[in-house]
Amino acid sequence: MRSTVRPSRAALSEEADALSRTLANAWGQAYSRLGLGSLYRDRGDIDRAIRTMQECIAFGAEAGFAVPGVTIRCELAMLYGRLGAPERGLPLT
């Protein structure tokens, strides 16, 4: 019989991130942090969201993976704007 209990998106993203760290996979770490940054932001954990988004940008650059860098830069710039610090987001755009 199949279980009807589905793991949360956050749990799956955190599990994927842990696996990518274990494998030292920069692409995987960038991709998992892409989702985690938004989740932390949505939960109201702003400091953790910013840190995770910055890590996403760094891992994306290391892996040569442009998607997280572009997407997260936009999200982080918007977050800084919402926090009343748009000047922090300008270099990201």
A tleap script that builds the chain and sets N, CA, C and O, in Angstrom:
source leaprc.protein.ff14SB
mol = sequence {
  NMET ARG SER THR VAL ARG PRO SER ARG ALA
  ALA LEU SER GLU GLU ALA ASP ALA LEU SER
  ARG THR LEU ALA ASN ALA TRP GLY GLN ALA
  TYR SER ARG LEU GLY LEU GLY SER LEU TYR
  ARG ASP ARG GLY ASP ILE ASP ARG ALA ILE
  ARG THR MET GLN GLU CYS ILE ALA PHE GLY
  ALA GLU ALA GLY PHE ALA VAL PRO GLY VAL
  THR ILE ARG CYS GLU LEU ALA MET LEU TYR
  GLY ARG LEU GLY ALA PRO GLU ARG GLY LEU
  PRO LEU CTHR
}
set mol.1.N position { 0.836 -1.176 0.000 }
set mol.1.CA position { 0.000 0.000 0.000 }
set mol.1.C position { 0.889 1.250 0.000 }
set mol.1.O position { 1.857 1.332 0.755 }
set mol.2.N position { 0.554 2.200 -0.839 }
set mol.2.CA position { 1.312 3.445 -0.923 }
set mol.2.C position { 0.970 4.376 0.221 }
set mol.2.O position { -0.177 4.472 0.658 }
set mol.3.N position { 1.988 5.049 0.686 }
set mol.3.CA position { 1.760 6.037 1.725 }
set mol.3.C position { 1.170 7.299 1.098 }
set mol.3.O position { 1.570 7.698 0.004 }
set mol.4.N position { 0.243 7.911 1.775 }
set mol.4.CA position { -0.332 9.162 1.287 }
set mol.4.C position { 0.360 10.361 1.908 }
set mol.4.O position { 0.017 11.505 1.607 }
set mol.5.N position { 1.325 10.108 2.764 }
set mol.5.CA position { 2.069 11.192 3.391 }
set mol.5.C position { 3.177 11.625 2.441 }
set mol.5.O position { 4.038 10.833 2.058 }
set mol.6.N position { 3.135 12.895 2.074 }
set mol.6.CA position { 4.154 13.424 1.170 }
set mol.6.C position { 5.091 14.325 1.951 }
set mol.6.O position { 4.645 15.151 2.747 }
set mol.7.N position { 6.401 14.168 1.725 }
set mol.7.CA position { 7.336 15.055 2.421 }
set mol.7.C position { 7.128 16.497 1.947 }
set mol.7.O position { 6.726 16.742 0.810 }
set mol.8.N position { 7.403 17.414 2.821 }
set mol.8.CA position { 7.246 18.820 2.457 }
set mol.8.C position { 8.316 19.228 1.449 }
set mol.8.O position { 9.380 18.617 1.355 }
set mol.9.N position { 8.000 20.265 0.712 }
set mol.9.CA position { 8.962 20.801 -0.252 }
set mol.9.C position { 10.245 21.223 0.458 }
set mol.9.O position { 11.342 21.023 -0.064 }
set mol.10.N position { 10.108 21.802 1.637 }
set mol.10.CA position { 11.281 22.229 2.391 }
set mol.10.C position { 12.141 21.029 2.776 }
set mol.10.O position { 13.364 21.071 2.647 }
set mol.11.N position { 11.500 19.960 3.248 }
set mol.11.CA position { 12.251 18.767 3.652 }
set mol.11.C position { 12.995 18.171 2.464 }
set mol.11.O position { 14.147 17.758 2.590 }
set mol.12.N position { 12.338 18.127 1.319 }
set mol.12.CA position { 12.993 17.580 0.131 }
set mol.12.C position { 14.149 18.466 -0.326 }
set mol.12.O position { 15.203 17.959 -0.710 }
set mol.13.N position { 13.961 19.780 -0.287 }
set mol.13.CA position { 15.033 20.699 -0.681 }
set mol.13.C position { 16.212 20.597 0.268 }
set mol.13.O position { 17.364 20.624 -0.164 }
set mol.14.N position { 15.931 20.480 1.559 }
set mol.14.CA position { 17.015 20.355 2.542 }
set mol.14.C position { 17.746 19.031 2.374 }
set mol.14.O position { 18.965 18.968 2.537 }
set mol.15.N position { 17.008 17.970 2.049 }
set mol.15.CA position { 17.632 16.668 1.813 }
set mol.15.C position { 18.513 16.713 0.560 }
set mol.15.O position { 19.623 16.182 0.555 }
set mol.16.N position { 18.013 17.345 -0.490 }
set mol.16.CA position { 18.796 17.477 -1.726 }
set mol.16.C position { 20.054 18.301 -1.474 }
set mol.16.O position { 21.120 17.988 -2.005 }
set mol.17.N position { 19.933 19.347 -0.669 }
set mol.17.CA position { 21.088 20.181 -0.351 }
set mol.17.C position { 22.130 19.390 0.429 }
set mol.17.O position { 23.325 19.492 0.150 }
set mol.18.N position { 21.684 18.603 1.402 }
set mol.18.CA position { 22.615 17.792 2.190 }
set mol.18.C position { 23.353 16.788 1.308 }
set mol.18.O position { 24.559 16.591 1.460 }
set mol.19.N position { 22.639 16.163 0.400 }
set mol.19.CA position { 23.266 15.210 -0.511 }
set mol.19.C position { 24.276 15.905 -1.420 }
set mol.19.O position { 25.368 15.381 -1.641 }
set mol.20.N position { 23.929 17.069 -1.944 }
set mol.20.CA position { 24.849 17.815 -2.806 }
set mol.20.C position { 26.102 18.238 -2.056 }
set mol.20.O position { 27.199 18.221 -2.614 }
set mol.21.N position { 25.939 18.621 -0.778 }
set mol.21.CA position { 27.115 18.966 0.041 }
set mol.21.C position { 28.004 17.753 0.240 }
set mol.21.O position { 29.227 17.850 0.137 }
set mol.22.N position { 27.398 16.618 0.524 }
set mol.22.CA position { 28.164 15.388 0.717 }
set mol.22.C position { 28.968 15.049 -0.528 }
set mol.22.O position { 30.112 14.604 -0.435 }
set mol.23.N position { 28.368 15.260 -1.691 }
set mol.23.CA position { 29.027 14.949 -2.961 }
set mol.23.C position { 29.927 16.083 -3.450 }
set mol.23.O position { 30.603 15.941 -4.469 }
set mol.24.N position { 29.940 17.206 -2.732 }
set mol.24.CA position { 30.688 18.401 -3.147 }
set mol.24.C position { 30.289 18.803 -4.567 }
set mol.24.O position { 31.138 19.103 -5.407 }
set mol.25.N position { 28.985 18.802 -4.812 }
set mol.25.CA position { 28.423 19.106 -6.127 }
set mol.25.C position { 27.915 20.544 -6.125 }
set mol.25.O position { 26.829 20.819 -5.616 }
set mol.26.N position { 28.700 21.464 -6.695 }
set mol.26.CA position { 28.342 22.880 -6.683 }
set mol.26.C position { 27.043 23.137 -7.438 }
set mol.26.O position { 26.239 23.966 -7.012 }
set mol.27.N position { 26.826 22.438 -8.556 }
set mol.27.CA position { 25.604 22.607 -9.340 }
set mol.27.C position { 24.399 22.238 -8.470 }
set mol.27.O position { 23.423 22.986 -8.404 }
set mol.28.N position { 24.472 21.098 -7.813 }
set mol.28.CA position { 23.375 20.655 -6.955 }
set mol.28.C position { 23.144 21.580 -5.779 }
set mol.28.O position { 22.001 21.831 -5.395 }
set mol.29.N position { 24.224 22.090 -5.203 }
set mol.29.CA position { 24.086 23.007 -4.077 }
set mol.29.C position { 23.439 24.313 -4.522 }
set mol.29.O position { 22.622 24.880 -3.797 }
set mol.30.N position { 23.801 24.792 -5.711 }
set mol.30.CA position { 23.171 26.007 -6.236 }
set mol.30.C position { 21.685 25.762 -6.457 }
set mol.30.O position { 20.854 26.585 -6.073 }
set mol.31.N position { 21.351 24.643 -7.067 }
set mol.31.CA position { 19.958 24.354 -7.399 }
set mol.31.C position { 19.107 24.174 -6.135 }
set mol.31.O position { 17.990 24.687 -6.059 }
set mol.32.N position { 19.632 23.452 -5.155 }
set mol.32.CA position { 18.846 23.249 -3.936 }
set mol.32.C position { 18.667 24.555 -3.171 }
set mol.32.O position { 17.607 24.794 -2.593 }
set mol.33.N position { 19.684 25.391 -3.161 }
set mol.33.CA position { 19.572 26.676 -2.470 }
set mol.33.C position { 18.633 27.635 -3.208 }
set mol.33.O position { 18.080 28.556 -2.607 }
set mol.34.N position { 18.459 27.413 -4.509 }
set mol.34.CA position { 17.507 28.202 -5.285 }
set mol.34.C position { 16.116 28.083 -4.655 }
set mol.34.O position { 15.424 29.086 -4.478 }
set mol.35.N position { 15.714 26.873 -4.323 }
set mol.35.CA position { 14.412 26.658 -3.691 }
set mol.35.C position { 14.395 27.024 -2.225 }
set mol.35.O position { 13.420 27.590 -1.730 }
set mol.36.N position { 15.471 26.702 -1.531 }
set mol.36.CA position { 15.505 26.959 -0.086 }
set mol.36.C position { 15.449 28.443 0.242 }
set mol.36.O position { 14.786 28.842 1.199 }
set mol.37.N position { 16.135 29.259 -0.539 }
set mol.37.CA position { 16.124 30.703 -0.273 }
set mol.37.C position { 14.706 31.259 -0.301 }
set mol.37.O position { 14.319 32.045 0.563 }
set mol.38.N position { 13.944 30.847 -1.295 }
set mol.38.CA position { 12.551 31.304 -1.407 }
set mol.38.C position { 11.694 30.760 -0.269 }
set mol.38.O position { 10.841 31.466 0.269 }
set mol.39.N position { 11.927 29.511 0.087 }
set mol.39.CA position { 11.160 28.922 1.197 }
set mol.39.C position { 11.428 29.649 2.504 }
set mol.39.O position { 10.498 29.964 3.246 }
set mol.40.N position { 12.700 29.916 2.790 }
set mol.40.CA position { 13.031 30.631 4.026 }
set mol.40.C position { 12.422 32.029 4.021 }
set mol.40.O position { 11.931 32.498 5.048 }
set mol.41.N position { 12.452 32.701 2.861 }
set mol.41.CA position { 11.843 34.024 2.741 }
set mol.41.C position { 10.346 33.941 3.044 }
set mol.41.O position { 9.812 34.746 3.807 }
set mol.42.N position { 9.683 32.965 2.441 }
set mol.42.CA position { 8.242 32.809 2.642 }
set mol.42.C position { 7.886 32.485 4.086 }
set mol.42.O position { 6.809 32.849 4.559 }
set mol.43.N position { 8.776 31.809 4.780 }
set mol.43.CA position { 8.556 31.484 6.202 }
set mol.43.C position { 8.846 32.671 7.113 }
set mol.43.O position { 8.512 32.642 8.298 }
set mol.44.N position { 9.471 33.723 6.564 }
set mol.44.CA position { 9.806 34.895 7.370 }
set mol.44.C position { 11.181 34.822 7.995 }
set mol.44.O position { 11.525 35.675 8.814 }
set mol.45.N position { 11.981 33.830 7.636 }
set mol.45.CA position { 13.349 33.692 8.148 }
set mol.45.C position { 14.282 34.442 7.196 }
set mol.45.O position { 15.028 33.838 6.426 }
set mol.46.N position { 14.219 35.770 7.270 }
set mol.46.CA position { 14.859 36.639 6.281 }
set mol.46.C position { 16.383 36.524 6.294 }
set mol.46.O position { 16.998 36.454 5.229 }
set mol.47.N position { 16.996 36.502 7.458 }
set mol.47.CA position { 18.462 36.383 7.508 }
set mol.47.C position { 18.939 35.090 6.851 }
set mol.47.O position { 19.911 35.081 6.095 }
set mol.48.N position { 18.242 34.011 7.151 }
set mol.48.CA position { 18.600 32.719 6.559 }
set mol.48.C position { 18.333 32.723 5.052 }
set mol.48.O position { 19.097 32.137 4.285 }
set mol.49.N position { 17.263 33.375 4.631 }
set mol.49.CA position { 16.950 33.473 3.206 }
set mol.49.C position { 18.054 34.223 2.467 }
set mol.49.O position { 18.512 33.775 1.416 }
set mol.50.N position { 18.480 35.352 3.007 }
set mol.50.CA position { 19.533 36.146 2.362 }
set mol.50.C position { 20.823 35.348 2.281 }
set mol.50.O position { 21.464 35.307 1.231 }
set mol.51.N position { 21.202 34.723 3.368 }
set mol.51.CA position { 22.437 33.916 3.386 }
set mol.51.C position { 22.352 32.784 2.355 }
set mol.51.O position { 23.309 32.534 1.623 }
set mol.52.N position { 21.215 32.109 2.304 }
set mol.52.CA position { 21.036 31.000 1.371 }
set mol.52.C position { 21.062 31.480 -0.073 }
set mol.52.O position { 21.636 30.819 -0.938 }
set mol.53.N position { 20.445 32.627 -0.340 }
set mol.53.CA position { 20.445 33.184 -1.697 }
set mol.53.C position { 21.853 33.587 -2.123 }
set mol.53.O position { 22.239 33.381 -3.274 }
set mol.54.N position { 22.614 34.156 -1.204 }
set mol.54.CA position { 24.006 34.529 -1.516 }
set mol.54.C position { 24.842 33.282 -1.799 }
set mol.54.O position { 25.683 33.286 -2.699 }
set mol.55.N position { 24.613 32.228 -1.042 }
set mol.55.CA position { 25.314 30.963 -1.287 }
set mol.55.C position { 24.925 30.391 -2.648 }
set mol.55.O position { 25.774 29.847 -3.355 }
set mol.56.N position { 23.661 30.510 -3.019 }
set mol.56.CA position { 23.182 30.035 -4.312 }
set mol.56.C position { 23.944 30.718 -5.443 }
set mol.56.O position { 24.378 30.066 -6.393 }
set mol.57.N position { 24.101 32.029 -5.334 }
set mol.57.CA position { 24.829 32.787 -6.356 }
set mol.57.C position { 26.270 32.301 -6.448 }
set mol.57.O position { 26.792 32.101 -7.545 }
set mol.58.N position { 26.913 32.110 -5.298 }
set mol.58.CA position { 28.310 31.670 -5.291 }
set mol.58.C position { 28.470 30.268 -5.875 }
set mol.58.O position { 29.365 30.036 -6.688 }
set mol.59.N position { 27.615 29.336 -5.470 }
set mol.59.CA position { 27.716 27.971 -6.000 }
set mol.59.C position { 27.377 27.928 -7.486 }
set mol.59.O position { 27.989 27.174 -8.241 }
set mol.60.N position { 26.406 28.733 -7.907 }
set mol.60.CA position { 26.061 28.792 -9.324 }
set mol.60.C position { 27.231 29.275 -10.160 }
set mol.60.O position { 27.498 28.737 -11.235 }
set mol.61.N position { 27.932 30.295 -9.665 }
set mol.61.CA position { 29.109 30.812 -10.375 }
set mol.61.C position { 30.208 29.757 -10.427 }
set mol.61.O position { 30.854 29.575 -11.459 }
set mol.62.N position { 30.416 29.066 -9.311 }
set mol.62.CA position { 31.439 28.016 -9.255 }
set mol.62.C position { 31.151 26.896 -10.251 }
set mol.62.O position { 32.064 26.346 -10.867 }
set mol.63.N position { 29.874 26.570 -10.398 }
set mol.63.CA position { 29.485 25.461 -11.269 }
set mol.63.C position { 29.280 25.894 -12.721 }
set mol.63.O position { 29.098 25.052 -13.600 }
set mol.64.N position { 29.309 27.204 -12.974 }
set mol.64.CA position { 29.017 27.683 -14.315 }
set mol.64.C position { 27.544 27.516 -14.666 }
set mol.64.O position { 27.193 27.359 -15.835 }
set mol.65.N position { 26.704 27.550 -13.675 }
set mol.65.CA position { 25.268 27.317 -13.810 }
set mol.65.C position { 24.554 28.660 -13.679 }
set mol.65.O position { 24.385 29.166 -12.570 }
set mol.66.N position { 24.140 29.234 -14.789 }
set mol.66.CA position { 23.614 30.595 -14.818 }
set mol.66.C position { 22.214 30.744 -14.237 }
set mol.66.O position { 21.896 31.791 -13.674 }
set mol.67.N position { 21.374 29.726 -14.360 }
set mol.67.CA position { 19.963 29.868 -13.955 }
set mol.67.C position { 19.811 30.317 -12.507 }
set mol.67.O position { 19.106 31.295 -12.258 }
set mol.68.N position { 20.437 29.651 -11.543 }
set mol.68.CA position { 20.240 30.115 -10.167 }
set mol.68.C position { 20.792 31.515 -9.952 }
set mol.68.O position { 20.216 32.308 -9.208 }
set mol.69.N position { 21.890 31.812 -10.593 }
set mol.69.CA position { 22.471 33.139 -10.414 }
set mol.69.C position { 21.532 34.235 -10.867 }
set mol.69.O position { 21.360 35.236 -10.172 }
set mol.70.N position { 20.923 34.055 -12.028 }
set mol.70.CA position { 20.015 35.062 -12.572 }
set mol.70.C position { 18.741 35.135 -11.737 }
set mol.70.O position { 18.321 36.219 -11.332 }
set mol.71.N position { 18.134 33.994 -11.482 }
set mol.71.CA position { 16.863 33.957 -10.760 }
set mol.71.C position { 17.009 34.496 -9.341 }
set mol.71.O position { 16.234 35.350 -8.911 }
set mol.72.N position { 17.992 34.001 -8.631 }
set mol.72.CA position { 18.166 34.407 -7.233 }
set mol.72.C position { 18.610 35.856 -7.117 }
set mol.72.O position { 18.212 36.547 -6.179 }
set mol.73.N position { 19.422 36.327 -8.046 }
set mol.73.CA position { 19.805 37.749 -8.003 }
set mol.73.C position { 18.559 38.638 -8.050 }
set mol.73.O position { 18.468 39.622 -7.316 }
set mol.74.N position { 17.616 38.294 -8.903 }
set mol.74.CA position { 16.372 39.069 -8.996 }
set mol.74.C position { 15.568 38.971 -7.704 }
set mol.74.O position { 15.083 39.980 -7.192 }
set mol.75.N position { 15.429 37.764 -7.182 }
set mol.75.CA position { 14.670 37.581 -5.936 }
set mol.75.C position { 15.330 38.307 -4.771 }
set mol.75.O position { 14.650 38.932 -3.957 }
set mol.76.N position { 16.651 38.223 -4.693 }
set mol.76.CA position { 17.364 38.876 -3.600 }
set mol.76.C position { 17.258 40.390 -3.720 }
set mol.76.O position { 17.088 41.077 -2.713 }
set mol.77.N position { 17.356 40.919 -4.932 }
set mol.77.CA position { 17.210 42.365 -5.137 }
set mol.77.C position { 15.818 42.829 -4.709 }
set mol.77.O position { 15.678 43.875 -4.075 }
set mol.78.N position { 14.782 42.046 -5.056 }
set mol.78.CA position { 13.422 42.403 -4.642 }
set mol.78.C position { 13.268 42.326 -3.129 }
set mol.78.O position { 12.591 43.161 -2.530 }
set mol.79.N position { 13.888 41.339 -2.514 }
set mol.79.CA position { 13.815 41.199 -1.056 }
set mol.79.C position { 14.459 42.400 -0.371 }
set mol.79.O position { 13.903 42.952 0.579 }
set mol.80.N position { 15.633 42.802 -0.855 }
set mol.80.CA position { 16.276 43.994 -0.284 }
set mol.80.C position { 15.370 45.219 -0.434 }
set mol.80.O position { 15.275 46.041 0.477 }
set mol.81.N position { 14.705 45.337 -1.590 }
set mol.81.CA position { 13.782 46.456 -1.790 }
set mol.81.C position { 12.647 46.438 -0.787 }
set mol.81.O position { 12.285 47.479 -0.238 }
set mol.82.N position { 12.074 45.252 -0.540 }
set mol.82.CA position { 10.988 45.126 0.440 }
set mol.82.C position { 11.450 45.437 1.859 }
set mol.82.O position { 10.669 45.878 2.702 }
set mol.83.N position { 12.735 45.198 2.106 }
set mol.83.CA position { 13.283 45.461 3.438 }
set mol.83.C position { 13.688 46.923 3.617 }
set mol.83.O position { 14.163 47.320 4.681 }
set mol.84.N position { 13.493 47.722 2.558 }
set mol.84.CA position { 13.832 49.139 2.637 }
set mol.84.C position { 15.295 49.431 2.363 }
set mol.84.O position { 15.796 50.495 2.727 }
set mol.85.N position { 15.982 48.497 1.726 }
set mol.85.CA position { 17.400 48.677 1.409 }
set mol.85.C position { 17.649 48.399 -0.078 }
set mol.85.O position { 18.458 47.537 -0.418 }
set mol.86.N position { 16.952 49.132 -0.969 }
set mol.86.CA position { 17.090 48.845 -2.393 }
set mol.86.C position { 18.509 49.008 -2.914 }
set mol.86.O position { 18.890 48.378 -3.901 }
set mol.87.N position { 19.284 49.847 -2.259 }
set mol.87.CA position { 20.670 50.054 -2.696 }
set mol.87.C position { 21.502 48.777 -2.598 }
set mol.87.O position { 22.472 48.611 -3.338 }
set mol.88.N position { 21.133 47.884 -1.699 }
set mol.88.CA position { 21.835 46.602 -1.587 }
set mol.88.C position { 21.513 45.693 -2.764 }
set mol.88.O position { 22.307 44.817 -3.106 }
set mol.89.N position { 20.365 45.891 -3.382 }
set mol.89.CA position { 19.957 45.065 -4.509 }
set mol.89.C position { 20.449 45.552 -5.851 }
set mol.89.O position { 20.511 44.771 -6.801 }
set mol.90.N position { 20.802 46.820 -5.957 }
set mol.90.CA position { 21.214 47.376 -7.244 }
set mol.90.C position { 22.391 46.633 -7.884 }
set mol.90.O position { 22.348 46.374 -9.087 }
set mol.91.N position { 23.434 46.282 -7.135 }
set mol.91.CA position { 24.549 45.573 -7.763 }
set mol.91.C position { 24.172 44.168 -8.273 }
set mol.91.O position { 24.904 43.581 -9.070 }
set mol.92.N position { 23.059 43.647 -7.823 }
set mol.92.CA position { 22.646 42.296 -8.209 }
set mol.92.C position { 21.917 42.266 -9.547 }
set mol.92.O position { 21.811 41.209 -10.168 }
set mol.93.N position { 21.411 43.414 -9.998 }
set mol.93.CA position { 20.609 43.448 -11.217 }
set mol.93.C position { 21.444 43.687 -12.443 }
set mol.93.O position { 20.911 43.743 -13.551 }
savepdb mol mol.pdb
quit
